[in-house]
Amino acid sequence: MMPLPVPVSVLSLTPFCSLSPSISPRRDLSLCCYVIPNSKSQPHRIRTNNKPKPPSATNSHYEGHEPNIVTSATLIDDLCKKGEFTKAKDLMHEMISKGYEPDVVTYTTLIDFLCKEGEVPKAEDFMHEMISKGYEPNIVTYTTLIDGLCKQGELTKAKDLMHEIYFKGYEPDVVTYTTLIDWLCKKGEVTKAEDFMHEMISKGYEPNIVTYTTLIDGLCKKGEITKVNDLMQEMISKGYEPGVVTYTTLIDWLCKKGEITKAKDLMHEMICKGYEPDVVTYTTLIDGLCKNGEITKAKDLMHEMISKGYEPDVVTYTTLIDGLCKNGEITKAEDFMHEMISIGYEPNIATYTTLIDGLCKKGEITKAKDLMHEMISKGIIEGGSPSGDQ
């Protein structure tokens, strides 16, 4: 097993579980993001013509107060955060009609919202609009749009935008590079991701814990264990210690390779170093144990998780239900489904499909149909009336 030192917490990474079609838990890494400054942290620079009256407030929070231009810009930010983009856009147009020009911060706020909503073409349009009005996008604007393009799978456009940054004299920073490295890894283009990491170092930008963990995850998925070891050592030599996310990434990789004993050893080492596994770490190892046919150990691990104050979530339960079904323990799988419902977790489509498949394989067709009708009645899938056979 590779030697690993004492970890430190990775505050800049946000782990979460999702479920693949094969019922295997996955951890994605949410990159460090720029905080778009608003009027509370940085004044908006607004151009005005003859100091016209500011736009009227359209939010009850401001009723009874005549907002100034900074308040209006802040309101745009608040509306975006509430998902009310149309109102935010209308307010911006009202600002313009009154003679106020939104600045780079306001445009970037709207671009950020559109990217998060998957409306990347509209975000690009806003970027072109701000340029046409004489506002030059800054590094935050570019990185926001690059991230949006990457999430849409538009890697070529993202790289083109990176070149535009260079052309305009801006230097991409660690967040910009890490954004691209993350999405190159997700696309399986790990060699290109490595090239970007070398480039950022050559330009004087030090990779951070997010950058390293992102690339380690990509290399693990490619089975590049020698490179993973090298990168771990480089990361440690620069003062970055693997934390919960890095450990879980490696545990996940070992589980996928079927090296469950090494994965358990690594989890034990992580605990000995003072780091408690989180729900994602536990679910990852539970999944590995289930796939290795060690259902009893998987259940024991879930009980350990609960005893330490961690609540299993839908992914954890579905992982165990899947393992029990594959082991032919359908009644126990049903019991786990009832338990998850009793503590407030709604089964999702993966949970239902897993149990339906197990019931069908056991010849329990009536129960499988009942579950299908339950899915339809809950609106999880579309179908005919649940009162009839499907």
C-alpha contacts under 8 A as a table, 3 or more apart, distances in Angstrom:
res1	aa1	res2	aa2	distance
1	M	262	K	6.61
1	M	266	L	7.91
2	M	229	N	7.26
4	L	242	P	7.70
5	P	236	I	7.99
5	P	241	E	6.84
5	P	242	P	7.47
5	P	273	K	7.81
6	V	241	E	6.52
6	V	242	P	7.37
6	V	273	K	5.37
6	V	274	G	7.77
7	P	241	E	4.72
7	P	242	P	4.66
7	P	243	G	4.52
7	P	244	V	7.48
7	P	270	M	7.77
7	P	273	K	6.92
7	P	274	G	7.92
7	P	275	Y	7.24
8	V	240	Y	7.92
8	V	241	E	5.63
8	V	242	P	6.38
8	V	243	G	4.98
8	V	244	V	7.97
9	S	243	G	5.12
9	S	244	V	6.74
10	V	13	L	5.81
10	V	209	I	7.22
10	V	243	G	5.74
10	V	244	V	7.13
10	V	245	V	7.08
11	L	14	T	7.61
12	S	31	L	7.10
12	S	32	C	5.64
12	S	210	V	6.95
13	L	29	L	6.12
13	L	30	S	5.70
13	L	31	L	6.26
13	L	32	C	6.95
13	L	210	V	6.59
13	L	245	V	7.39
14	T	29	L	6.16
14	T	30	S	5.26
14	T	31	L	7.69
15	P	27	R	5.98
15	P	28	D	6.09
15	P	29	L	5.90
15	P	30	S	6.95
15	P	245	V	7.15
15	P	280	V	7.45
16	F	26	R	7.84
16	F	27	R	5.63
16	F	28	D	6.29
16	F	29	L	7.89
16	F	280	V	6.93
17	C	25	P	5.95
17	C	26	R	5.46
17	C	27	R	5.31
17	C	28	D	7.29
17	C	280	V	6.36
17	C	315	V	6.99
18	S	25	P	5.85
18	S	26	R	5.64
18	S	27	R	7.16
18	S	315	V	6.95
19	L	22	S	7.70
19	L	23	I	5.47
19	L	24	S	5.81
19	L	25	P	5.28
19	L	26	R	6.59
19	L	315	V	6.59
19	L	350	A	7.54
20	S	23	I	5.20
20	S	24	S	5.55
20	S	25	P	6.83
20	S	26	R	7.44
21	P	24	S	7.51
21	P	350	A	7.43
23	I	318	T	7.28
23	I	319	T	6.12
23	I	322	D	7.15
23	I	350	A	7.16
24	S	284	T	7.85
24	S	287	D	6.49
24	S	319	T	6.95
25	P	280	V	7.86
25	P	283	T	6.83
25	P	284	T	5.94
25	P	287	D	7.12
25	P	315	V	6.82
25	P	319	T	7.64
26	R	284	T	7.56
27	R	249	T	7.50
27	R	280	V	7.17
29	L	210	V	8.00
29	L	214	T	6.99
31	L	175	V	7.73
31	L	178	T	7.43
31	L	179	T	6.85
31	L	210	V	6.60
32	C	175	V	6.61
32	C	210	V	7.38
33	C	175	V	7.00
34	Y	140	V	6.62
34	Y	175	V	7.87
36	I	105	V	7.05
36	I	108	T	7.41
36	I	109	T	6.48
36	I	140	V	7.68
37	P	40	K	7.59
37	P	41	S	5.77
37	P	42	Q	5.78
37	P	105	V	6.87
38	N	41	S	5.66
38	N	42	Q	5.74
38	N	43	P	6.95
38	N	44	H	7.12
38	N	73	A	7.63
38	N	74	T	6.07
38	N	77	D	7.35
38	N	105	V	7.28
39	S	42	Q	5.11
39	S	43	P	4.81
39	S	44	H	6.11
39	S	70	V	6.09
39	S	71	T	7.41
39	S	73	A	7.44
39	S	74	T	5.99
40	K	43	P	7.31
43	P	70	V	7.12
44	H	70	V	6.23
44	H	73	A	7.48
44	H	103	D	6.80
44	H	105	V	6.82
44	H	106	T	7.85
45	R	103	D	6.02
46	I	69	I	7.66
46	I	100	Y	6.63
46	I	101	E	5.86
46	I	102	P	6.16
46	I	103	D	5.84
47	R	100	Y	5.92
47	R	101	E	5.35
47	R	102	P	7.65
47	R	103	D	7.85
48	T	51	K	5.73
48	T	52	P	7.32
48	T	99	G	5.73
48	T	100	Y	4.87
48	T	101	E	6.61
49	N	52	P	6.62
49	N	99	G	5.48
49	N	100	Y	7.00
51	K	99	G	7.89
52	P	98	K	6.23
52	P	99	G	6.36
52	P	100	Y	7.79
53	K	98	K	6.80
54	P	67	P	6.96
54	P	68	N	5.89
54	P	69	I	5.91
54	P	72	S	7.90
54	P	95	M	6.85
54	P	98	K	6.58
54	P	100	Y	7.68
55	P	67	P	7.62
55	P	69	I	7.75
55	P	72	S	7.21
55	P	91	L	7.49
55	P	94	E	6.07
55	P	95	M	5.62
55	P	98	K	6.66
56	S	66	E	7.05
56	S	67	P	7.04
57	A	60	S	7.84
57	A	62	Y	6.08
57	A	63	E	6.90
57	A	66	E	7.14
57	A	67	P	6.46
57	A	72	S	7.25
58	T	62	Y	7.67
58	T	91	L	7.86
59	N	62	Y	5.78
59	N	63	E	6.90
59	N	75	L	7.81
60	S	63	E	4.97
62	Y	65	H	5.62
62	Y	66	E	7.59
62	Y	67	P	7.23
63	E	66	E	7.87
67	P	70	V	7.75
67	P	71	T	5.35
67	P	72	S	6.32
68	N	71	T	5.25
68	N	72	S	6.39
69	I	72	S	5.03
69	I	73	A	6.32
69	I	100	Y	7.70
70	V	73	A	5.11
70	V	74	T	6.20
71	T	74	T	4.97
71	T	75	L	6.07
72	S	75	L	4.95
72	S	76	I	6.35
72	S	91	L	7.71
72	S	95	M	7.90
73	A	76	I	5.11
73	A	77	D	6.55
73	A	92	M	7.95
73	A	102	P	7.70
73	A	106	T	6.40
74	T	77	D	5.06
74	T	78	D	6.28
75	L	78	D	4.89
75	L	79	L	6.06
75	L	88	A	7.70
76	I	79	L	5.15
76	I	80	C	6.24
76	I	88	A	4.83
76	I	89	K	7.71
76	I	91	L	6.94
76	I	92	M	7.24
76	I	106	T	7.54
77	D	80	C	5.19
77	D	81	K	6.33
77	D	88	A	7.62
77	D	106	T	7.53
77	D	109	T	6.30
77	D	110	L	7.71
78	D	81	K	5.12
78	D	82	K	6.35
79	L	82	K	5.07
79	L	83	G	6.29
79	L	84	E	5.11
79	L	85	F	6.51
79	L	87	K	6.91
79	L	88	A	5.57
80	C	83	G	4.97
80	C	84	E	5.52
80	C	85	F	5.37
80	C	88	A	6.34
80	C	109	T	7.67
80	C	110	L	6.99
80	C	113	F	6.09
81	K	84	E	7.53
81	K	113	F	7.52
83	G	113	F	7.94
84	E	87	K	5.61
84	E	88	A	6.38
85	F	88	A	4.88
85	F	89	K	6.02
85	F	110	L	7.88
85	F	113	F	7.81
86	T	89	K	5.12
86	T	90	D	6.07
87	K	90	D	4.99
87	K	91	L	6.06
88	A	91	L	5.16
88	A	92	M	6.25
89	K	92	M	5.03
89	K	93	H	6.26
90	D	93	H	5.10
90	D	94	E	6.13
91	L	94	E	4.90
91	L	95	M	6.17
92	M	95	M	4.98
92	M	96	I	6.35
92	M	102	P	6.96
93	H	96	I	4.98
93	H	97	S	6.11
94	E	97	S	4.97
94	E	98	K	6.22
95	M	98	K	5.25
95	M	99	G	6.52
95	M	100	Y	5.06
95	M	101	E	6.73
95	M	102	P	7.40
96	I	99	G	5.10
96	I	100	Y	4.81
96	I	101	E	5.31
96	I	102	P	7.20
97	S	100	Y	7.20
102	P	105	V	7.88
102	P	106	T	5.73
102	P	107	Y	6.78
103	D	106	T	5.40
103	D	107	Y	6.34
103	D	135	Y	7.01
104	V	107	Y	5.19
104	V	108	T	5.95
104	V	130	M	7.47
104	V	135	Y	6.29
104	V	136	E	7.26
104	V	137	P	6.46
104	V	138	N	7.53
105	V	108	T	5.07
105	V	109	T	6.12
106	T	109	T	5.10
106	T	110	L	6.50
107	Y	110	L	5.20
107	Y	111	I	6.13
107	Y	126	F	7.04
107	Y	127	M	7.45
107	Y	130	M	6.88
108	T	111	I	4.89
108	T	112	D	5.92
108	T	140	V	7.55
108	T	141	T	5.32
108	T	144	T	7.80
109	T	112	D	5.17
109	T	113	F	6.33
110	L	113	F	5.13
110	L	114	L	6.22
110	L	123	A	7.55
110	L	126	F	7.93
111	I	114	L	5.15
111	I	115	C	6.14
111	I	123	A	4.77
111	I	124	E	7.70
111	I	126	F	6.66
111	I	127	M	7.31
111	I	141	T	7.56
111	I	144	T	7.40
111	I	145	L	7.14
112	D	115	C	5.20
112	D	116	K	6.26
112	D	123	A	7.67
112	D	141	T	7.93
112	D	144	T	5.90
112	D	145	L	7.27
113	F	116	K	5.16
113	F	117	E	6.26
114	L	117	E	5.03
114	L	118	G	6.24
114	L	119	E	4.91
114	L	120	V	6.22
114	L	122	K	6.86
114	L	123	A	5.54
115	C	118	G	5.01
115	C	119	E	5.51
115	C	120	V	5.09
115	C	123	A	6.32
115	C	144	T	7.55
115	C	145	L	6.82
115	C	147	D	7.90
115	C	148	G	4.81
115	C	149	L	7.88
116	K	119	E	7.48
116	K	148	G	6.96
118	G	148	G	7.22
118	G	152	Q	7.32
119	E	122	K	5.54
119	E	123	A	6.37
120	V	123	A	4.82
120	V	124	E	6.18
120	V	145	L	7.63
120	V	148	G	6.20
120	V	149	L	6.61
120	V	152	Q	7.73
121	P	124	E	5.03
121	P	125	D	6.30
122	K	125	D	4.91
122	K	126	F	6.30
123	A	126	F	5.12
123	A	127	M	6.33
123	A	145	L	7.29
124	E	127	M	5.02
124	E	128	H	6.32
124	E	145	L	7.48
125	D	128	H	5.13
125	D	129	E	6.13
126	F	129	E	4.87
126	F	130	M	6.15
127	M	130	M	5.24
127	M	131	I	6.32
127	M	137	P	7.33
128	H	131	I	5.12
128	H	132	S	6.13
129	E	132	S	5.03
129	E	133	K	6.31
130	M	133	K	5.11
130	M	134	G	6.55
130	M	135	Y	5.32
130	M	136	E	7.20
130	M	137	P	7.63
131	I	134	G	5.17
131	I	135	Y	4.98
131	I	136	E	5.62
131	I	137	P	7.13
132	S	135	Y	7.31
137	P	140	V	7.79
137	P	141	T	5.51
137	P	142	Y	6.61
138	N	141	T	5.29
138	N	142	Y	6.36
138	N	170	Y	7.92
139	I	142	Y	5.11
139	I	143	T	6.02
139	I	165	I	7.78
139	I	170	Y	6.89
139	I	171	E	7.76
139	I	172	P	6.94
140	V	143	T	5.18
140	V	144	T	6.01
141	T	144	T	5.17
141	T	145	L	6.33
142	Y	145	L	5.27
142	Y	146	I	6.02
142	Y	161	L	7.29
142	Y	162	M	7.88
142	Y	165	I	7.43
143	T	146	I	4.93
143	T	147	D	6.08
143	T	175	V	7.46
143	T	176	T	5.28
143	T	179	T	7.80
144	T	147	D	5.29
144	T	148	G	6.36
145	L	148	G	4.92
145	L	149	L	6.10
145	L	158	A	7.86
146	I	149	L	5.13
146	I	150	C	6.13
146	I	158	A	4.93
146	I	159	K	7.91
146	I	161	L	6.86
146	I	162	M	7.65
146	I	176	T	7.68
146	I	179	T	7.62
146	I	180	L	7.66
147	D	150	C	5.09
147	D	151	K	6.23
147	D	158	A	7.69
147	D	179	T	6.04
147	D	180	L	7.43
148	G	151	K	5.20
148	G	152	Q	6.44
149	L	152	Q	5.11
149	L	153	G	6.37
149	L	154	E	4.98
149	L	155	L	6.65
149	L	157	K	6.88
149	L	158	A	5.71
150	C	153	G	4.98
150	C	154	E	5.35
150	C	155	L	5.37
150	C	158	A	6.29
150	C	179	T	7.98
150	C	180	L	7.18
150	C	183	W	5.98
151	K	154	E	7.40
151	K	183	W	7.43
154	E	157	K	5.47
154	E	158	A	6.25
155	L	158	A	4.86
155	L	159	K	6.09
155	L	183	W	7.82
155	L	184	L	7.76
156	T	159	K	5.17
156	T	160	D	6.13
157	K	160	D	4.90
157	K	161	L	6.12
158	A	161	L	5.10
158	A	162	M	6.31
158	A	180	L	7.75
159	K	162	M	4.88
159	K	163	H	6.38
159	K	180	L	7.96
160	D	163	H	5.08
160	D	164	E	6.28
161	L	164	E	4.84
161	L	165	I	6.29
162	M	165	I	5.08
162	M	166	Y	6.64
162	M	172	P	7.37
163	H	166	Y	5.08
163	H	167	F	6.20
164	E	167	F	4.89
164	E	168	K	6.15
165	I	168	K	5.31
165	I	169	G	6.41
165	I	170	Y	5.14
165	I	171	E	6.72
165	I	172	P	7.00
166	Y	169	G	5.17
166	Y	170	Y	5.45
166	Y	171	E	6.17
166	Y	172	P	7.62
167	F	170	Y	7.48
172	P	175	V	7.82
172	P	176	T	5.52
172	P	177	Y	6.61
173	D	176	T	5.33
173	D	177	Y	6.29
173	D	200	M	7.83
173	D	205	Y	6.73
174	V	177	Y	5.19
174	V	178	T	5.91
174	V	200	M	7.35
174	V	205	Y	6.15
174	V	206	E	7.09
174	V	207	P	6.41
174	V	208	N	7.51
175	V	178	T	5.09
175	V	179	T	6.02
176	T	179	T	5.24
176	T	180	L	6.61
177	Y	180	L	5.30
177	Y	181	I	6.10
177	Y	196	F	6.87
177	Y	197	M	7.29
177	Y	200	M	6.84
178	T	181	I	4.88
178	T	182	D	5.92
178	T	207	P	7.91
178	T	210	V	7.43
178	T	211	T	5.33
178	T	214	T	7.90
179	T	182	D	5.30
179	T	183	W	6.52
180	L	183	W	5.29
180	L	184	L	6.07
180	L	193	A	7.47
180	L	196	F	7.99
181	I	184	L	5.14
181	I	185	C	6.16
181	I	192	K	7.98
181	I	193	A	4.70
181	I	194	E	7.62
181	I	196	F	6.67
181	I	197	M	7.26
181	I	211	T	7.50
181	I	214	T	7.40
181	I	215	L	7.11
182	D	185	C	5.25
182	D	186	K	6.31
182	D	193	A	7.62
182	D	211	T	7.76
182	D	214	T	5.77
182	D	215	L	7.14
183	W	186	K	4.86
183	W	187	K	6.17
184	L	187	K	5.07
184	L	188	G	6.25
184	L	189	E	4.99
184	L	190	V	6.24
184	L	192	K	6.91
184	L	193	A	5.56
185	C	188	G	4.94
185	C	189	E	5.46
185	C	190	V	5.00
185	C	193	A	6.29
185	C	214	T	7.58
185	C	215	L	6.85
185	C	217	D	7.91
185	C	218	G	4.89
186	K	189	E	7.50
186	K	218	G	7.00
188	G	218	G	7.22
188	G	222	K	7.81
189	E	192	K	5.55
189	E	193	A	6.38
190	V	193	A	4.81
190	V	194	E	6.17
190	V	215	L	7.61
190	V	218	G	6.16
190	V	219	L	6.73
190	V	222	K	7.94
191	T	194	E	5.07
191	T	195	D	6.30
192	K	195	D	4.90
192	K	196	F	6.31
193	A	196	F	5.15
193	A	197	M	6.35
193	A	215	L	7.31
194	E	197	M	5.02
194	E	198	H	6.28
194	E	215	L	7.45
195	D	198	H	5.14
195	D	199	E	6.13
196	F	199	E	4.90
196	F	200	M	6.14
197	M	200	M	5.21
197	M	201	I	6.34
197	M	207	P	7.34
198	H	201	I	5.17
198	H	202	S	6.14
199	E	202	S	5.02
199	E	203	K	6.30
200	M	203	K	5.13
200	M	204	G	6.53
200	M	205	Y	5.29
200	M	206	E	7.20
200	M	207	P	7.67
201	I	204	G	5.14
201	I	205	Y	5.01
201	I	206	E	5.66
201	I	207	P	7.17
202	S	205	Y	7.35
207	P	210	V	7.72
207	P	211	T	5.43
207	P	212	Y	6.56
208	N	211	T	5.26
208	N	212	Y	6.36
208	N	240	Y	7.73
209	I	212	Y	5.20
209	I	213	T	6.04
209	I	235	M	7.78
209	I	240	Y	6.32
209	I	242	P	7.93
210	V	213	T	5.23
210	V	214	T	5.95
211	T	214	T	5.19
211	T	215	L	6.29
212	Y	215	L	5.30
212	Y	216	I	6.03
212	Y	231	L	7.36
212	Y	232	M	7.94
212	Y	235	M	6.79
213	T	216	I	4.96
213	T	217	D	6.06
213	T	245	V	7.66
213	T	246	T	5.73
213	T	249	T	7.97
214	T	217	D	5.22
214	T	218	G	6.41
215	L	218	G	4.97
215	L	219	L	6.12
216	I	219	L	5.09
216	I	220	C	6.03
216	I	228	V	5.68
216	I	231	L	7.08
216	I	232	M	7.75
216	I	249	T	7.96
217	D	220	C	5.10
217	D	221	K	6.34
217	D	249	T	6.06
217	D	250	L	7.64
218	G	221	K	5.28
218	G	222	K	6.51
219	L	222	K	5.02
219	L	223	G	6.19
219	L	224	E	5.21
219	L	225	I	7.28
219	L	227	K	7.08
219	L	228	V	6.21
220	C	223	G	4.95
220	C	224	E	5.88
220	C	225	I	6.54
220	C	228	V	6.77
220	C	250	L	7.34
220	C	253	W	6.02
221	K	224	E	7.73
221	K	253	W	6.92
224	E	227	K	5.45
224	E	228	V	6.21
225	I	228	V	4.87
225	I	229	N	6.19
226	T	229	N	5.19
226	T	230	D	6.24
227	K	230	D	4.94
227	K	231	L	5.99
228	V	231	L	5.14
228	V	232	M	6.05
229	N	232	M	5.08
229	N	233	Q	6.23
230	D	233	Q	5.19
230	D	234	E	6.19
231	L	234	E	4.95
231	L	235	M	5.98
232	M	235	M	5.07
232	M	236	I	6.17
232	M	242	P	7.96
233	Q	236	I	5.09
233	Q	237	S	6.04
234	E	237	S	5.06
234	E	238	K	6.33
235	M	238	K	5.31
235	M	239	G	6.69
235	M	240	Y	5.34
235	M	241	E	7.06
236	I	239	G	5.16
236	I	240	Y	4.96
236	I	241	E	5.46
236	I	242	P	7.75
237	S	240	Y	7.30
242	P	245	V	7.62
242	P	246	T	5.30
242	P	247	Y	6.52
243	G	246	T	5.38
243	G	247	Y	6.16
243	G	275	Y	7.59
244	V	247	Y	5.17
244	V	248	T	6.01
244	V	270	M	7.80
244	V	275	Y	6.74
244	V	276	E	7.64
244	V	277	P	6.62
244	V	278	D	7.64
244	V	281	T	7.99
245	V	248	T	5.10
245	V	249	T	6.12
246	T	249	T	5.09
246	T	250	L	6.46
247	Y	250	L	5.20
247	Y	251	I	6.14
247	Y	266	L	7.52
247	Y	267	M	7.60
247	Y	270	M	7.18
248	T	251	I	4.89
248	T	252	D	5.95
248	T	280	V	7.53
248	T	281	T	5.31
248	T	284	T	7.61
249	T	252	D	5.20
249	T	253	W	6.32
250	L	253	W	5.04
250	L	254	L	6.20
250	L	263	A	7.81
251	I	254	L	5.13
251	I	255	C	6.13
251	I	263	A	4.91
251	I	264	K	7.80
251	I	266	L	6.80
251	I	267	M	7.23
251	I	281	T	7.66
251	I	284	T	7.37
251	I	285	L	7.14
252	D	255	C	5.13
252	D	256	K	6.22
252	D	263	A	7.71
252	D	284	T	5.83
252	D	285	L	7.15
252	D	288	G	7.88
253	W	256	K	5.14
253	W	257	K	6.36
254	L	257	K	5.06
254	L	258	G	6.31
254	L	259	E	5.14
254	L	260	I	6.58
254	L	262	K	6.88
254	L	263	A	5.56
255	C	258	G	4.94
255	C	259	E	5.56
255	C	260	I	5.38
255	C	263	A	6.26
255	C	284	T	7.70
255	C	285	L	6.86
255	C	287	D	7.97
255	C	288	G	4.86
255	C	289	L	7.93
256	K	259	E	7.52
256	K	288	G	6.93
258	G	288	G	7.24
258	G	292	N	7.05
259	E	262	K	5.55
259	E	263	A	6.34
260	I	263	A	4.88
260	I	264	K	6.10
260	I	285	L	7.86
260	I	288	G	6.51
260	I	289	L	6.81
260	I	292	N	7.67
261	T	264	K	5.14
261	T	265	D	6.14
262	K	265	D	4.93
262	K	266	L	6.07
263	A	266	L	5.09
263	A	267	M	6.28
263	A	285	L	7.31
264	K	267	M	5.06
264	K	268	H	6.15
264	K	285	L	7.45
265	D	268	H	5.01
265	D	269	E	6.11
266	L	269	E	4.96
266	L	270	M	6.09
267	M	270	M	4.99
267	M	271	I	6.36
267	M	277	P	7.38
268	H	271	I	5.19
268	H	272	C	6.23
269	E	272	C	4.97
269	E	273	K	6.18
270	M	273	K	5.18
270	M	274	G	6.73
270	M	275	Y	5.56
270	M	276	E	7.24
270	M	277	P	7.61
271	I	274	G	5.23
271	I	275	Y	4.92
271	I	276	E	5.47
271	I	277	P	7.10
272	C	275	Y	7.25
277	P	280	V	7.72
277	P	281	T	5.40
277	P	282	Y	6.51
278	D	281	T	5.27
278	D	282	Y	6.36
278	D	310	Y	7.39
279	V	282	Y	5.18
279	V	283	T	6.01
279	V	305	M	7.62
279	V	310	Y	6.36
279	V	311	E	7.40
279	V	312	P	6.77
279	V	313	D	7.95
280	V	283	T	5.09
280	V	284	T	5.99
281	T	284	T	5.16
281	T	285	L	6.40
282	Y	285	L	5.31
282	Y	286	I	6.01
282	Y	301	L	7.31
282	Y	302	M	7.39
282	Y	305	M	6.90
283	T	286	I	4.93
283	T	287	D	6.03
283	T	315	V	7.40
283	T	316	T	5.24
283	T	319	T	7.54
284	T	287	D	5.23
284	T	288	G	6.37
285	L	288	G	4.89
285	L	289	L	6.13
285	L	298	A	7.83
286	I	289	L	5.13
286	I	290	C	6.14
286	I	298	A	4.87
286	I	299	K	7.75
286	I	301	L	6.76
286	I	302	M	7.31
286	I	316	T	7.67
286	I	319	T	7.36
286	I	320	L	7.32
287	D	290	C	5.11
287	D	291	K	6.16
287	D	298	A	7.62
287	D	319	T	5.80
287	D	320	L	7.22
287	D	323	G	7.76
288	G	291	K	5.20
288	G	292	N	6.18
289	L	292	N	4.97
289	L	293	G	6.29
289	L	294	E	5.00
289	L	295	I	6.54
289	L	297	K	6.90
289	L	298	A	5.57
290	C	293	G	5.04
290	C	294	E	5.41
290	C	295	I	5.22
290	C	298	A	6.18
290	C	319	T	7.73
290	C	320	L	6.92
290	C	323	G	4.87
290	C	324	L	7.81
291	K	294	E	7.47
291	K	323	G	6.67
293	G	323	G	7.50
293	G	327	N	7.27
294	E	297	K	5.47
294	E	298	A	6.25
295	I	298	A	4.90
295	I	299	K	6.21
295	I	320	L	7.85
295	I	323	G	6.65
295	I	324	L	6.87
295	I	327	N	7.87
296	T	299	K	5.16
296	T	300	D	6.16
297	K	300	D	4.91
297	K	301	L	6.07
298	A	301	L	5.09
298	A	302	M	6.36
298	A	320	L	7.39
299	K	302	M	5.05
299	K	303	H	6.33
299	K	320	L	7.50
300	D	303	H	5.09
300	D	304	E	6.23
301	L	304	E	4.94
301	L	305	M	6.11
302	M	305	M	4.93
302	M	306	I	6.30
302	M	312	P	7.34
303	H	306	I	5.07
303	H	307	S	6.12
304	E	307	S	4.99
304	E	308	K	6.31
305	M	308	K	5.29
305	M	309	G	6.72
305	M	310	Y	5.44
305	M	311	E	7.33
305	M	312	P	7.58
306	I	309	G	5.19
306	I	310	Y	5.01
306	I	311	E	5.78
306	I	312	P	7.12
307	S	310	Y	7.33
312	P	315	V	7.76
312	P	316	T	5.41
312	P	317	Y	6.62
313	D	316	T	5.25
313	D	317	Y	6.31
313	D	345	Y	7.10
314	V	317	Y	5.22
314	V	318	T	5.95
314	V	340	M	7.46
314	V	345	Y	6.28
314	V	346	E	7.34
314	V	347	P	6.59
314	V	348	N	7.55
314	V	351	T	7.98
315	V	318	T	5.09
315	V	319	T	5.95
316	T	319	T	5.15
316	T	320	L	6.45
317	Y	320	L	5.22
317	Y	321	I	6.05
317	Y	336	F	6.91
317	Y	337	M	7.34
317	Y	340	M	6.90
318	T	321	I	4.90
318	T	322	D	5.96
318	T	347	P	7.98
318	T	350	A	7.24
318	T	351	T	5.17
318	T	354	T	7.71
319	T	322	D	5.20
319	T	323	G	6.34
320	L	323	G	4.97
320	L	324	L	6.09
320	L	333	A	7.58
321	I	324	L	5.13
321	I	325	C	6.09
321	I	333	A	4.77
321	I	334	E	7.68
321	I	336	F	6.68
321	I	337	M	7.33
321	I	351	T	7.50
321	I	354	T	7.32
321	I	355	L	7.08
322	D	325	C	5.17
322	D	326	K	6.21
322	D	333	A	7.67
322	D	351	T	7.94
322	D	354	T	5.81
322	D	355	L	7.21
323	G	326	K	5.20
323	G	327	N	6.17
324	L	327	N	4.93
324	L	328	G	6.21
324	L	329	E	4.99
324	L	330	I	6.47
324	L	332	K	6.94
324	L	333	A	5.61
325	C	328	G	4.98
325	C	329	E	5.48
325	C	330	I	5.25
325	C	333	A	6.29
325	C	354	T	7.56
325	C	355	L	6.84
325	C	358	G	5.05
326	K	329	E	7.54
326	K	358	G	7.04
328	G	358	G	7.48
328	G	362	K	7.77
329	E	332	K	5.55
329	E	333	A	6.32
330	I	333	A	4.88
330	I	334	E	6.18
330	I	355	L	7.74
330	I	358	G	6.53
330	I	359	L	6.79
330	I	362	K	7.92
331	T	334	E	5.09
331	T	335	D	6.25
332	K	335	D	4.89
332	K	336	F	6.27
333	A	336	F	5.15
333	A	337	M	6.37
333	A	355	L	7.26
334	E	337	M	5.04
334	E	338	H	6.31
334	E	355	L	7.46
335	D	338	H	5.14
335	D	339	E	6.14
336	F	339	E	4.92
336	F	340	M	6.18
337	M	340	M	5.25
337	M	341	I	6.38
337	M	347	P	7.34
338	H	341	I	5.18
338	H	342	S	6.12
339	E	342	S	5.00
339	E	343	I	6.46
340	M	343	I	5.42
340	M	344	G	6.52
340	M	345	Y	5.28
340	M	346	E	7.22
340	M	347	P	7.64
341	I	344	G	5.17
341	I	345	Y	5.00
341	I	346	E	5.66
341	I	347	P	7.15
342	S	345	Y	7.40
347	P	350	A	7.75
347	P	351	T	5.42
347	P	352	Y	6.56
348	N	351	T	5.28
348	N	352	Y	6.40
348	N	380	I	7.42
349	I	352	Y	5.23
349	I	353	T	5.96
349	I	375	M	7.81
349	I	380	I	6.55
349	I	381	I	7.90
350	A	353	T	5.14
350	A	354	T	5.98
351	T	354	T	5.25
351	T	355	L	6.36
352	Y	355	L	5.29
352	Y	356	I	5.96
352	Y	371	L	7.02
352	Y	372	M	7.80
352	Y	375	M	7.46
353	T	356	I	5.07
353	T	357	D	6.01
354	T	357	D	5.27
354	T	358	G	6.35
355	L	358	G	4.98
355	L	359	L	6.10
355	L	368	A	7.85
356	I	359	L	5.10
356	I	360	C	6.12
356	I	367	K	7.96
356	I	368	A	4.93
356	I	371	L	6.85
356	I	372	M	7.61
357	D	360	C	5.19
357	D	361	K	6.29
357	D	368	A	7.78
358	G	361	K	5.21
358	G	362	K	6.40
359	L	362	K	5.06
359	L	363	G	6.25
359	L	364	E	4.94
359	L	365	I	6.67
359	L	367	K	6.97
359	L	368	A	5.77
360	C	363	G	4.96
360	C	364	E	5.48
360	C	365	I	5.52
360	C	368	A	6.34
361	K	364	E	7.51
364	E	367	K	5.57
364	E	368	A	6.29
365	I	368	A	4.92
365	I	369	K	6.13
366	T	369	K	5.11
366	T	370	D	6.19
367	K	370	D	4.97
367	K	371	L	6.28
368	A	371	L	5.20
368	A	372	M	6.29
369	K	372	M	4.92
369	K	373	H	6.20
369	K	389	D	7.33
369	K	390	Q	7.37
370	D	373	H	5.12
370	D	374	E	6.19
371	L	374	E	4.89
371	L	375	M	6.25
372	M	375	M	5.13
372	M	376	I	6.40
373	H	376	I	5.05
373	H	377	S	6.11
373	H	385	S	7.91
373	H	386	P	4.57
373	H	387	S	7.41
373	H	390	Q	7.92
374	E	377	S	5.07
374	E	378	K	6.17
374	E	386	P	7.22
375	M	378	K	5.22
375	M	379	G	6.27
375	M	380	I	5.18
375	M	381	I	6.04
376	I	379	G	5.06
376	I	380	I	5.90
376	I	381	I	5.22
376	I	382	E	5.79
376	I	383	G	5.94
376	I	384	G	7.75
376	I	385	S	7.87
376	I	386	P	6.40
377	S	380	I	7.71
377	S	386	P	6.30
378	K	381	I	7.91
379	G	382	E	6.47
383	G	386	P	7.75
383	G	390	Q	7.90
384	G	388	G	7.72
384	G	390	Q	7.15
385	S	388	G	5.94
386	P	389	D	7.30
386	P	390	Q	7.79
